[in-house]
């Protein structure tokens, strides 16, 4: 046993303190399910958050000096590929099911569920929205559970449950039963996007995150295309049940199977990943040093909750969640009805979703790879990839009804908003530090996501079917508001960076003297840690 002193230095009003601990020899420190996040830093100078505990990654490193471990470039590339194979396929397939699951009601609508369950008035709209009420109610609890529990296991369990609730919907005999089951399915699905974002941030650098988010989010488009093909196949089943029941049963069963796969195979953290050697774990974590966001911390920190709600970014991300998903709430539930209104048969309508899904995949991949190729342009690409949506929505609104090809192309142009939302998600992960603060900001962004998806269907009036002029106008206005909020966010973050650079330049060593090692896994928030650089990615070249 040895004695070490932890020093928490004062920063922006924080009180300096020091505490002496007894800890085991370095060779005895091994990661476990609990990650030993309470292990104290050595006297060499770990800097931690005001609560005195750091990130789970401290179980791997004994001193800050060990964080900057030399690594051969070829070894780094092999490790990066290995991590990609360990993480991305599971998230991508899961995300495809996530979107297929959300569109089952849309396919059920053209397969006759409205007539079979005697849905009248706005009941179908409510079925579309009530899914997100379940999501909304469970958003904060599920985010805090993600912080406390092994995230891979928790995600797999929830995927299984949403598949189970989807299968039960086939037994629905009236609006009330179906509504209750859809709310439960929404609650089970509330962990999906937030957990994907946390997993991406704990495995990848800020530079790598947009491409990786783009890769798993591309499965959104694959889900649309795959859902169309599944819908076509299910529509051709000649069984004793209505086609919409087979839709729920088959897709729900597939989700359950994938949930079991995720529970077993998806690692919970770089600190405990069984497929990585001890050295690979250290290198996987060292890659995240310049992020200044750490891996994770299992303790809920009240001051980080307070700070999150006092941060303007939280409210702007909430607004982006709302305006970015009002169009999604409409298109995901009424898209098939709009296409069928062009004069296609039911089965051909399902196939018409395939090009739409492929176009979304292409737009997401082009967006994230352009963002990776042209540095410091993230906000700019968000705006650029909203332009086709605005043009497509205007065209869909004003193109005459008899020009079906033109209207179909206009409908397809409404897809690239998915690419813009990918970069919105990456902006959030890149600009929030402190694990509890990340969890809270995630939850609030997806509260906005839920709000938009709840509101979206109600702009699509039954009396206006199948052209839905009010619904199309809701898309146009939402996207224009999104452009305004992105410009405001860029302006505020750019000014915050200038303020931080000014303060840092007055310290010893100036901008080049930033000691990233000491704060890399401190679990400090972006406001506590002056070495944290806000990631605007628009017209700004940041010094690293």
C-alpha positions as CSV (number, residue, x, y, z in Angstrom):
1,X,0.0,0.0,0.0
2,X,1.2,3.5,-0.8
3,X,0.0,7.0,0.1
4,X,-1.0,9.5,-2.5
5,X,-2.5,13.0,-2.5
6,X,-5.2,14.1,-4.8
7,X,-5.1,17.8,-5.7
8,X,-8.2,19.5,-7.1
9,X,-7.1,22.8,-8.4
10,X,-9.2,25.9,-8.4
11,X,-10.8,26.8,-11.7
12,X,-13.3,29.5,-12.5
13,X,-14.6,29.8,-8.9
14,X,-14.0,26.2,-7.8
15,X,-12.4,25.6,-4.4
16,X,-9.0,23.9,-4.3
17,X,-8.8,20.9,-2.1
18,X,-6.5,18.0,-1.4
19,X,-7.1,14.6,0.1
20,X,-4.8,11.7,1.0
21,X,-5.7,8.1,0.0
22,X,-4.3,4.7,0.4
23,X,-4.2,2.8,-2.9
24,X,-2.9,-0.5,-4.1
25,X,0.2,-0.9,-6.3
26,X,-0.3,0.0,-10.0
27,X,0.0,-3.7,-11.1
28,X,-3.1,-4.5,-9.0
29,X,-5.3,-2.0,-10.7
30,X,-7.6,-3.8,-13.1
31,X,-10.9,-2.7,-14.6
32,X,-14.1,-4.3,-13.4
33,X,-17.8,-3.9,-14.0
34,X,-17.7,-1.0,-11.5
35,X,-14.6,0.4,-13.3
36,X,-13.1,1.6,-10.0
37,X,-14.1,5.2,-10.9
38,X,-13.4,6.1,-7.3
39,X,-9.7,5.4,-7.5
40,X,-7.9,8.6,-6.6
41,X,-5.4,10.1,-9.0
42,X,-1.7,10.2,-8.0
43,X,0.1,13.2,-6.7
44,X,1.5,13.6,-10.3
45,X,-1.5,15.8,-11.0
46,X,-4.8,14.4,-12.1
47,X,-7.3,17.1,-12.2
48,X,-10.9,16.1,-11.4
49,X,-14.4,17.5,-11.2
50,X,-15.5,19.3,-8.1
51,X,-17.0,16.1,-6.6
52,X,-13.6,14.6,-6.4
53,X,-14.0,11.6,-8.7
54,X,-12.9,11.3,-12.2
55,X,-13.7,9.1,-15.2
56,X,-13.8,5.3,-15.4
57,X,-10.7,5.5,-17.6
58,X,-8.6,6.3,-14.5
59,X,-8.7,2.6,-13.7
60,X,-6.5,2.0,-16.7
61,X,-4.0,4.9,-16.1
62,X,-2.0,5.5,-12.9
63,X,-0.7,8.9,-13.7
64,X,-1.5,11.5,-16.4
65,X,1.9,10.9,-17.9
66,X,0.8,7.4,-19.0
67,X,-2.1,8.8,-21.0
68,X,0.3,9.9,-23.8
69,X,1.6,6.4,-24.6
70,X,3.6,6.0,-27.8
71,X,1.7,4.0,-30.5
72,X,2.8,2.8,-33.9
73,X,0.5,4.3,-36.7
74,X,-0.2,0.8,-38.1
75,X,-1.1,-0.5,-34.7
76,X,-3.4,2.5,-34.3
77,X,-5.1,1.8,-37.6
78,X,-5.6,-1.9,-36.7
79,X,-7.1,-0.9,-33.4
80,X,-9.5,1.6,-35.0
81,X,-10.7,-1.0,-37.5
82,X,-11.2,-3.5,-34.6
83,X,-13.3,-1.0,-32.7
84,X,-15.3,-0.3,-35.8
85,X,-16.1,-4.0,-36.2
86,X,-16.9,-4.3,-32.5
87,X,-19.3,-1.3,-32.4
88,X,-20.7,-0.1,-35.7
89,X,-22.4,-3.2,-37.2
90,X,-24.4,-3.7,-34.0
91,X,-25.5,0.0,-33.8
92,X,-26.3,0.1,-37.6
93,X,-28.5,-3.0,-37.6
94,X,-30.2,-1.8,-34.4
95,X,-30.9,1.6,-36.0
96,X,-32.3,-0.1,-39.1
97,X,-34.8,-2.0,-36.9
98,X,-35.4,1.3,-34.9
99,X,-36.7,3.0,-38.1
100,X,-38.5,-0.1,-39.5
101,X,-40.3,-0.4,-36.1
102,X,-41.4,3.3,-36.3
103,X,-42.8,2.8,-39.8
104,X,-44.8,-0.3,-39.1
105,X,-47.9,1.8,-38.4
106,X,-47.5,3.5,-41.7
107,X,-47.5,0.2,-43.6
108,X,-50.3,-1.1,-41.4
109,X,-52.3,1.9,-42.5
110,X,-52.2,0.9,-46.1
111,X,-52.7,-2.8,-45.2
112,X,-56.1,-1.9,-43.6
113,X,-55.5,-1.4,-39.9
114,X,-57.7,1.8,-39.9
115,X,-60.6,-0.1,-41.2
116,X,-60.1,-3.3,-39.1
117,X,-59.9,-1.3,-35.8
118,X,-62.5,1.3,-36.9
119,X,-60.1,4.2,-36.4
120,X,-61.9,7.4,-36.8
121,X,-61.1,11.2,-36.8
122,X,-57.7,11.9,-35.4
123,X,-57.2,8.4,-33.8
124,X,-54.6,7.4,-36.3
125,X,-52.7,10.7,-35.7
126,X,-52.8,9.9,-32.0
127,X,-51.4,6.4,-32.6
128,X,-48.6,8.1,-34.4
129,X,-47.9,10.5,-31.6
130,X,-48.6,8.4,-28.5
131,X,-45.5,6.3,-29.2
132,X,-43.5,9.5,-28.5
133,X,-45.4,10.2,-25.3
134,X,-44.0,7.0,-23.9
135,X,-40.6,8.0,-25.2
136,X,-41.0,11.5,-23.6
137,X,-42.1,10.2,-20.2
138,X,-39.3,7.7,-19.9
139,X,-36.5,9.9,-21.5
140,X,-34.9,11.1,-18.2
141,X,-35.2,7.9,-16.2
142,X,-33.7,5.8,-19.1
143,X,-30.8,8.3,-19.5
144,X,-30.0,8.1,-15.8
145,X,-30.3,4.3,-15.9
146,X,-27.9,4.2,-18.8
147,X,-25.4,6.1,-16.6
148,X,-25.7,3.6,-13.7
149,X,-26.0,0.3,-15.7
150,X,-23.7,-1.4,-18.2
151,X,-24.9,0.4,-21.4
152,X,-24.5,-2.5,-23.8
153,X,-26.7,-4.8,-21.6
154,X,-29.2,-2.1,-21.0
155,X,-29.5,-1.3,-24.7
156,X,-29.9,-5.0,-25.6
157,X,-32.7,-5.5,-23.0
158,X,-34.6,-2.5,-24.3
159,X,-34.4,-3.6,-27.9
160,X,-35.8,-7.0,-26.9
161,X,-38.7,-5.3,-25.0
162,X,-39.6,-2.9,-27.9
163,X,-39.8,-6.0,-30.2
164,X,-41.9,-7.8,-27.6
165,X,-44.4,-4.8,-27.4
166,X,-44.4,-4.6,-31.2
167,X,-45.5,-8.2,-31.5
168,X,-48.3,-7.7,-28.9
169,X,-49.7,-4.9,-31.2
170,X,-50.8,-7.7,-33.6
171,X,-53.3,-8.8,-30.9
172,X,-54.9,-5.3,-30.6
173,X,-58.7,-5.2,-31.2
174,X,-59.3,-1.5,-30.6
175,X,-57.7,1.9,-30.4
176,X,-57.2,1.9,-26.6
177,X,-55.2,-1.4,-26.6
178,X,-53.0,-0.4,-29.5
179,X,-52.4,3.1,-28.0
180,X,-51.2,1.6,-24.7
181,X,-48.9,-0.9,-26.4
182,X,-47.4,1.9,-28.6
183,X,-46.7,4.0,-25.6
184,X,-44.9,1.1,-23.9
185,X,-42.9,0.5,-27.1
186,X,-42.0,4.2,-27.1
187,X,-40.7,4.0,-23.5
188,X,-38.6,0.9,-24.4
189,X,-37.1,2.8,-27.4
190,X,-36.3,5.9,-25.4
191,X,-32.8,4.7,-24.8
192,X,-31.9,4.1,-28.4
193,X,-30.5,7.4,-29.8
194,X,-29.1,8.7,-26.5
195,X,-27.3,5.4,-25.9
196,X,-25.9,5.4,-29.4
197,X,-24.5,8.9,-28.9
198,X,-23.0,8.0,-25.6
199,X,-21.4,4.8,-27.0
200,X,-20.0,6.8,-30.0
201,X,-18.5,9.5,-27.7
202,X,-16.9,6.9,-25.4
203,X,-15.2,5.0,-28.3
204,X,-14.3,7.7,-30.9
205,X,-12.5,11.1,-31.1
206,X,-14.5,14.3,-31.8
207,X,-13.0,14.3,-35.3
208,X,-14.2,10.7,-35.9
209,X,-17.6,11.0,-34.4
210,X,-19.5,12.6,-37.3
211,X,-18.5,9.9,-39.7
212,X,-19.3,7.1,-37.2
213,X,-22.6,8.7,-36.3
214,X,-23.3,9.0,-40.0
215,X,-22.5,5.3,-40.6
216,X,-24.9,4.0,-38.0
217,X,-27.5,6.7,-38.8
218,X,-27.3,5.6,-42.5
219,X,-29.1,2.5,-41.4
220,X,-32.1,4.9,-41.0
221,X,-32.3,4.9,-44.8
222,X,-31.6,1.2,-45.0
223,X,-34.5,0.8,-42.6
224,X,-36.8,2.7,-44.9
225,X,-35.6,0.7,-47.9
226,X,-35.7,-2.6,-46.0
227,X,-39.0,-1.7,-44.5
228,X,-40.4,-1.2,-48.0
229,X,-39.1,-4.6,-49.2
230,X,-40.4,-6.3,-46.0
231,X,-43.7,-4.5,-46.5
232,X,-43.9,-5.8,-50.1
233,X,-43.1,-9.4,-49.0
234,X,-45.5,-9.3,-46.0
235,X,-48.2,-7.8,-48.2
236,X,-47.9,-10.9,-50.4
237,X,-48.4,-13.4,-47.5
238,X,-51.7,-15.2,-48.1
239,X,-52.4,-16.3,-44.5
240,X,-55.3,-16.4,-42.1
241,X,-54.4,-13.1,-40.6
242,X,-54.6,-9.6,-42.0
243,X,-51.3,-8.3,-43.5
244,X,-50.9,-5.6,-40.8
245,X,-50.8,-8.3,-38.1
246,X,-48.0,-10.1,-39.9
247,X,-46.2,-6.8,-40.1
248,X,-46.2,-6.4,-36.3
249,X,-45.4,-10.1,-35.6
250,X,-42.5,-10.5,-38.1
251,X,-40.7,-7.2,-37.4
252,X,-41.2,-7.5,-33.7
253,X,-39.7,-11.0,-33.6
254,X,-36.7,-9.8,-35.6
255,X,-36.2,-7.0,-33.0
256,X,-36.3,-9.5,-30.1
257,X,-33.7,-11.7,-31.7
258,X,-31.4,-8.7,-32.3
259,X,-31.9,-7.5,-28.7
260,X,-30.5,-10.8,-27.5
261,X,-27.5,-10.5,-29.9
262,X,-26.8,-6.9,-28.6
263,X,-27.1,-8.0,-25.0
264,X,-24.4,-10.7,-25.5
265,X,-22.0,-9.0,-28.0
266,X,-22.0,-5.2,-27.6
267,X,-19.2,-4.1,-25.2
268,X,-20.2,-1.8,-22.3
269,X,-17.0,0.4,-22.3
270,X,-13.4,0.5,-23.6
271,X,-12.4,-0.1,-20.0
272,X,-14.0,-3.5,-19.8
273,X,-14.2,-4.6,-23.5
274,X,-13.4,-8.4,-23.4
275,X,-12.3,-8.5,-27.1
276,X,-9.5,-5.9,-26.4
277,X,-6.2,-6.7,-24.7
278,X,-5.1,-4.6,-21.7
279,X,-2.8,-2.6,-24.0
280,X,-5.5,-2.1,-26.6
281,X,-7.9,-0.8,-23.8
282,X,-5.3,1.7,-22.8
283,X,-4.7,2.8,-26.4
284,X,-8.4,2.9,-27.1
285,X,-8.8,5.3,-24.2
286,X,-5.7,7.3,-24.9
287,X,-7.2,8.2,-28.3
288,X,-9.9,10.1,-26.5
289,X,-7.4,12.4,-24.6
290,X,-7.9,15.4,-26.8
291,X,-11.7,15.1,-26.6
292,X,-11.5,16.2,-22.9
293,X,-14.9,14.5,-22.4
294,X,-13.7,11.2,-20.9
295,X,-15.4,7.8,-21.3
296,X,-18.0,7.6,-18.5
297,X,-18.7,8.1,-14.8
298,X,-21.2,6.0,-12.9
299,X,-22.1,8.7,-10.4
300,X,-24.9,11.2,-10.9
301,X,-23.5,14.6,-10.1
302,X,-26.1,17.2,-9.0
303,X,-23.9,20.2,-9.9
304,X,-23.6,18.9,-13.5
305,X,-27.4,18.6,-13.7
306,X,-27.7,22.2,-12.5
307,X,-25.0,23.4,-14.9
308,X,-26.7,21.6,-17.9
309,X,-29.9,23.5,-17.2
310,X,-28.0,26.8,-16.9
311,X,-26.2,26.3,-20.3
312,X,-27.8,28.0,-23.3
313,X,-26.7,25.0,-25.5
314,X,-29.2,22.7,-23.8
315,X,-32.1,24.9,-24.9
316,X,-30.8,25.4,-28.4
317,X,-30.4,21.6,-28.8
318,X,-33.9,21.2,-27.5
319,X,-35.2,23.6,-30.2
320,X,-33.2,21.8,-32.8
321,X,-34.7,18.5,-31.7
322,X,-38.2,19.9,-32.1
323,X,-37.9,21.7,-35.4
324,X,-35.7,18.9,-36.9
325,X,-38.4,16.3,-36.1
326,X,-41.7,17.9,-36.9
327,X,-41.1,16.9,-40.5
328,X,-40.0,13.4,-39.4
329,X,-43.1,12.9,-37.4
330,X,-45.2,13.6,-40.4
331,X,-43.2,11.8,-43.2
332,X,-42.6,8.6,-41.2
333,X,-46.3,8.1,-40.5
334,X,-47.9,9.7,-43.6
335,X,-45.3,9.1,-46.3
336,X,-46.9,5.9,-47.6
337,X,-50.3,7.7,-47.7
338,X,-48.8,10.6,-49.7
339,X,-47.2,8.2,-52.2
340,X,-50.3,6.2,-52.6
341,X,-52.1,9.4,-53.3
342,X,-49.9,9.7,-56.5
343,X,-51.9,6.8,-57.9
344,X,-49.8,3.8,-57.0
345,X,-51.3,0.5,-55.8
346,X,-50.7,-0.6,-52.2
347,X,-47.9,-3.0,-53.0
348,X,-46.2,-0.6,-55.4
349,X,-46.4,2.1,-52.7
350,X,-44.3,-0.1,-50.4
351,X,-41.6,-0.4,-53.1
352,X,-41.6,3.3,-53.8
353,X,-40.1,3.8,-50.3
354,X,-36.9,1.8,-51.4
355,X,-35.4,4.6,-53.6
356,X,-36.3,7.1,-50.8
357,X,-34.4,5.1,-48.3
358,X,-31.4,4.6,-50.6
359,X,-31.3,8.4,-51.3
360,X,-31.3,9.1,-47.5
361,X,-28.3,6.6,-47.1
362,X,-26.4,8.3,-49.9
363,X,-27.1,11.8,-48.6
364,X,-25.9,10.9,-45.0
365,X,-22.7,9.3,-46.3
366,X,-21.9,12.2,-48.6
367,X,-22.6,14.7,-45.8
368,X,-20.4,13.1,-43.1
369,X,-17.5,12.4,-45.5
370,X,-17.6,15.9,-46.9
371,X,-17.6,17.1,-43.3
372,X,-14.5,14.9,-42.7
373,X,-12.8,16.1,-45.8
374,X,-13.4,19.8,-45.4
375,X,-12.4,20.8,-41.9
376,X,-14.3,23.2,-39.6
377,X,-17.5,23.2,-41.7
378,X,-20.0,21.2,-39.6
379,X,-22.7,23.9,-39.2
380,X,-22.3,24.9,-42.9
381,X,-23.0,21.3,-44.0
382,X,-26.1,21.2,-41.8
383,X,-27.5,24.2,-43.6
384,X,-26.4,22.9,-47.1
385,X,-28.2,19.6,-46.5
386,X,-31.4,21.3,-45.4
387,X,-31.7,23.1,-48.7
388,X,-32.9,20.1,-50.7
389,X,-35.6,19.5,-48.0
390,X,-36.8,23.1,-48.2
391,X,-36.8,23.0,-52.1
392,X,-38.5,19.5,-52.1
393,X,-41.2,20.6,-49.6
394,X,-42.0,23.8,-51.6
395,X,-42.2,21.7,-54.8
396,X,-44.4,19.2,-53.2
397,X,-46.7,21.9,-52.1
398,X,-47.0,23.8,-55.4
399,X,-46.5,21.1,-58.1
400,X,-49.9,20.3,-59.7
401,X,-51.5,17.0,-58.6
402,X,-51.5,15.6,-62.1
403,X,-47.6,15.7,-62.4
404,X,-47.1,12.6,-60.4
405,X,-43.4,12.0,-61.4
406,X,-42.5,15.6,-60.3
407,X,-44.4,15.2,-57.0
408,X,-42.6,11.8,-56.4
409,X,-39.2,13.4,-57.0
410,X,-40.2,16.3,-54.7
411,X,-41.1,13.8,-52.0
412,X,-37.7,12.1,-52.3
413,X,-36.0,15.5,-51.9
414,X,-37.4,15.7,-48.4
415,X,-35.0,12.9,-47.3
416,X,-31.6,14.7,-46.7
417,X,-32.8,16.3,-43.4
418,X,-31.6,13.0,-41.9
419,X,-28.0,14.0,-42.9
420,X,-28.4,17.4,-41.3
421,X,-29.7,15.8,-38.1
422,X,-26.6,13.5,-38.0
423,X,-24.4,16.6,-37.7
424,X,-26.7,18.1,-35.1
425,X,-26.2,15.0,-33.0
426,X,-22.4,15.2,-33.5
427,X,-22.5,18.9,-32.5
428,X,-24.1,17.9,-29.2
429,X,-21.7,15.1,-28.4
430,X,-18.7,17.3,-29.3
431,X,-19.7,20.3,-27.3
432,X,-20.7,18.8,-24.0
433,X,-18.3,17.4,-21.3
434,X,-18.9,15.9,-17.9
435,X,-20.8,12.5,-18.1
436,X,-23.8,13.6,-16.1
437,X,-24.1,16.8,-18.1
438,X,-23.9,14.7,-21.3
439,X,-26.6,12.5,-20.1
440,X,-28.9,15.4,-19.2
441,X,-28.2,17.2,-22.5
442,X,-28.9,14.0,-24.4
443,X,-32.2,13.6,-22.6
444,X,-33.3,17.2,-23.3
445,X,-32.3,17.0,-27.0
446,X,-34.5,13.9,-27.3
447,X,-37.3,15.5,-25.3
448,X,-37.2,18.0,-28.3
449,X,-37.1,15.0,-30.6
450,X,-40.2,13.6,-29.0
451,X,-42.0,16.9,-29.0
452,X,-41.4,17.3,-32.7
453,X,-42.5,13.8,-33.5
454,X,-45.6,14.2,-31.4
455,X,-46.6,17.5,-33.0
456,X,-45.7,16.5,-36.6
457,X,-48.6,14.1,-37.3
458,X,-51.2,16.7,-36.2
459,X,-50.3,19.0,-39.1
460,X,-51.6,16.2,-41.5
461,X,-55.4,16.7,-41.4
462,X,-57.5,13.7,-42.4
463,X,-59.7,16.2,-44.5
464,X,-56.6,17.2,-46.5
465,X,-55.5,13.6,-47.4
466,X,-53.5,12.7,-49.5
467,X,-51.9,16.1,-50.4
468,X,-51.8,17.5,-46.8
469,X,-50.9,21.1,-47.6
470,X,-50.7,22.1,-43.9
471,X,-48.3,19.2,-43.2
472,X,-46.1,20.3,-46.1
473,X,-46.0,23.9,-44.8
474,X,-45.0,22.5,-41.3
475,X,-42.0,21.0,-43.0
476,X,-41.0,24.2,-44.7
477,X,-41.3,26.4,-41.6
478,X,-39.5,23.9,-39.4
479,X,-36.5,23.7,-41.7
480,X,-36.3,27.4,-42.0
481,X,-36.3,27.7,-38.2
482,X,-33.6,25.1,-38.0
483,X,-31.3,27.2,-40.2
484,X,-31.8,30.2,-37.9
485,X,-31.0,28.2,-34.8
486,X,-27.9,26.7,-36.3
487,X,-26.6,30.1,-37.3
488,X,-27.2,31.4,-33.7
489,X,-25.5,28.3,-32.2
490,X,-22.4,28.9,-34.4
491,X,-22.2,32.5,-33.4
492,X,-22.4,31.8,-29.7
493,X,-19.9,28.9,-29.7
494,X,-17.4,30.9,-31.8
495,X,-17.6,33.7,-29.2
496,X,-17.1,31.2,-26.4
497,X,-14.0,29.9,-28.0
498,X,-12.6,33.4,-28.3
499,X,-13.2,34.0,-24.6
500,X,-11.5,30.7,-23.7
501,X,-8.5,31.4,-25.9
502,X,-8.2,34.9,-24.3
503,X,-8.2,33.4,-20.8
504,X,-5.8,30.5,-21.7
505,X,-3.4,32.8,-23.5
506,X,-2.9,34.8,-20.3
507,X,-1.9,31.6,-18.4
508,X,1.6,30.1,-18.2
509,X,2.5,28.5,-21.6
510,X,-0.4,30.2,-23.4
511,X,-2.5,28.3,-25.9
512,X,0.4,25.9,-26.7
513,X,0.8,25.1,-23.1
514,X,-2.5,23.3,-22.6
515,X,-1.9,20.2,-20.6
516,X,-4.5,17.9,-22.1
517,X,-3.3,14.8,-20.2
518,X,-4.1,16.1,-16.7
519,X,-7.8,16.9,-17.6
520,X,-8.4,14.2,-20.3
521,X,-10.4,11.9,-17.9
522,X,-11.3,14.4,-15.1
523,X,-15.1,14.2,-15.7
524,X,-15.0,18.0,-15.7
525,X,-17.7,19.8,-17.6
526,X,-17.0,22.0,-20.6
527,X,-17.4,25.0,-18.4
528,X,-15.0,23.7,-15.7
529,X,-12.3,22.8,-18.1
530,X,-10.8,25.7,-19.9
531,X,-8.8,23.3,-22.1
532,X,-12.0,22.2,-23.7
533,X,-12.6,23.8,-27.1
534,X,-16.1,24.3,-28.3
535,X,-16.6,22.5,-31.6
536,X,-18.4,24.9,-33.9
537,X,-16.9,23.6,-37.2
538,X,-17.9,26.7,-39.2
539,X,-15.4,29.1,-40.6
540,X,-13.1,28.5,-37.5
541,X,-9.7,26.9,-37.4
542,X,-9.1,25.7,-33.9
543,X,-5.7,25.2,-32.3
544,X,-5.3,21.8,-30.7
